[in-house]
Amino acid sequence: MIASYFTYYVIKPQSRTNYGALIDPRDYPIPELGSTTLDGKPESLDAYKGKWLMVQVDGSDCQKACQDKLYEMRQLRLMQGKEMERIERVWLITDDQPLQTMVMREYDGTKLLRVKPELLKAWLPVDADTSAADHIYLIDPLGHLMMRFPKDADPNKVKKDLSKLLRASSIG
């Protein structure tokens, strides 16, 4: 018993089981991003409160890296099985250029919002030598930014994190 107290209070376990980087939501409250739907109607991330949000950021030209993240987000949602209805996919588009029709069709079901890039840049935390477009972010059902997955994230490890969160959470 003494050894267990010593181990817990003095040595302090340092292991963690999450793959994504946890973010303290108090440091990154969701600001008003000036977001609109593709047809110009105002819509904010608050419209999706009550659901887990997987968020990606990119321009409308959506090259291979962008399409890969959209694909991974779609597949990660599908891999959750009966829990997938608790997750929404959101693509925050950082410019006003038209989107490719094929990309919109292929990733149908992804919520598309145009945002002001300067507001987005001030909000989202990034790793050194990366940009917000390199990461997938996770927002909890209460509307708090809470996790960031690394650049070129391993989908199996992301799936594990999502499964744990959905299992542990009774909201969303």
Number of C-alpha atoms within 10 A of each C-alpha: 6 7 7 10 11 11 12 11 9 9 10 10 9 5 6 6 8 15 19 19 13 13 16 12 15 10 10 15 14 18 12 14 19 15 21 19 16 15 8 10 11 12 16 19 20 12 9 20 16 16 19 25 25 24 24 21 26 23 19 19 15 17 11 9 13 19 16 13 25 24 14 18 25 20 13 22 22 14 15 17 10 9 15 16 13 16 25 20 23 23 22 26 26 20 15 12 11 10 15 11 8 9 15 13 10 13 15 11 12 18 18 17 24 28 23 17 18 10 13 20 13 10 18 17 19 17 14 6 6 12 15 19 20 21 23 26 24 25 23 21 20 14 20 19 25 18 22 24 22 18 16 12 17 12 15 12 14 20 19 15 18 24 19 13 14 17 10 9 11 8 12 17
